[in-house]
């Protein structure tokens, strides 16, 4: 473009924006709010003083569990004691078997599957080691989307055979 045409174009843009700005700023603001048709309603709130029984009933009806501090502390202590009993049973030689349902989606790799298996305590070691084991078996391309159930009692080869078909 020549300089003459460019300055004419810039002057036209400047004039157009000036006119649009003037109409916007100097226009009647009340007419725009009438077009929208806003209505203002006042909301009043009434405070209710509820008794403890009424509050419990309302919370229970809404699906909440209401218990006293003493009941809560007793439930926590019971849960901790049961956890310690199971830990003591595990120390006595009982083996804990973890079971997991692994969901494989499109685009996942063997490292992604390994990360899920390590997080679920199905395999020991790292996700990278699992991926290397998959590559050694040459089945890394046989990973298909689906849902697979595995447990920690399975060997690494059994886990690979279950997921990589």
N, C-alpha and C positions, 0 to 999 in steps of 0.2 A: 504494500500500500504506500501511496505517496504521503508525504507529511501533511498536505492539505486535506486529504480524505481522512487521515487519522485524527487530526485535530477537530474536524467537523464531527466525526463519530464520537469522540470524547466529550465534545460540547453537548451533543444530543443526549448522551447518557447522563451528564451532569444536570441538565435541565429537567429531564424526566424524573430523576430521583429527587430533585428539589421540589417539584410539583407534588409528587407522591408523599414526600415528607410533610409538606405544608398541609395537605388535605388530612393526613393522619393526625398531626398535632393540633390543628385548628378546627378539626371536625367536631360535631356535636357528640359528646361522649354519652349523653343520656339516651340518645336514639339507639345506640348500639346495645345498651343494656335492655331497652324495651323490646328489641327484636329477639333477644335471647329469652326474655320472659322469666327473669329470676323472681323467685318468691322467697321471702325470708320468714322462717318459722322460729318461734322461740321454743326452746326445749326446757322443760322444768324437770328437775330431779327431786324426788322425794326420798329422803333417807329413812330407811327402816331399821329399827333396832331389833335384831333377831336374837332369840335365845339360842343357847348352845344346841339344844335338841333340834330347833328349826334349821340352824346352819348345817348340822350333820345330815339331816334329812335331805336338804337341797343338794349338798355335795354328793351324797350317796345316789340320789336320783340322777345326777349329772355324770355318774360313772367313776367318781373318785373313791378311794379307800380312806376312811377316816379312822385313825387310831390315836390313842393317847401316847404321850412321851414314854411312859413306863412300858406300854405294850411294844412300842417300837424298839426300845432298848432291849427288851426281853427277846424279841424276834431276831435282832442282830446277834445277840449273844448265842442263841440257839444255832443260828446259821454258822457262826464261827466255830462252835463246838463240833458240828457235823463235818465241817471242812477239815478240822484237825483229825477227826476220826478216820475220814477217808484217806488223809495223808499218812496216818499211822498204818492203815491197811496196806497202802502202797509200799511203805517201807518194810512191811513184813514179807514181801515177795510177790504180792499180787501185781500182775502187769496191767497197766492201764492201756486200753486200746482206744485210739481216737478214730472216729469215723467222720468222713466229710463228703459232701456232695459238691463236686467241682463243676461249675458251669463254664464251658468253653464257647467263646463267641468268635465270630468271623474276624480274622486278622490277628488273633493271638499267636504268640510264639511259644516255644518250649520253655523259654526263660519266664514268661508270664505264668505259665502253668506251674513251673517250679516255685515261683514266689508264692502262689496260692497254697501249694502243698507244704511248703516250709511254714507258712503262717498257720496252717491248720494242724501242724505237728504230725504230718503223715510221713514225711521223709526227714532224715537228719542231714546236715550239711547245708550247702547253699543252693540257690536256684541255678547258679552257673554250673555247679557240679552236676546237677540233674540234667541240664541242657547238654553237657558234654557226654553224659551217659546215653542220652537219646541219640545224639549224633554218632556215637560209637555203634549203636544198633542200626543206624541208617534208616530211621523211621520218622525223622523230623518233618517230612513232607506228608505224613499220614495223619496229621492232627486235623480232626474234623469238628465242627461246632456240635455241641450236644451237652448232655448232663451225664456225669460219670460219678459213681459211688466207689470210694476207696477207703481203706482204713490203714492204721499204722501197723497192723499185724502182717500186712503184705510186704514182700520184698520189693526192692526198687525195680527189678525186672517185671514183677507182676503189676506194679503200678503203671509202668510204661506200656505193658501189653494191654492193660485195661483202657488207657486213655488214647494211645496212638494205635489205631486199628487200620 
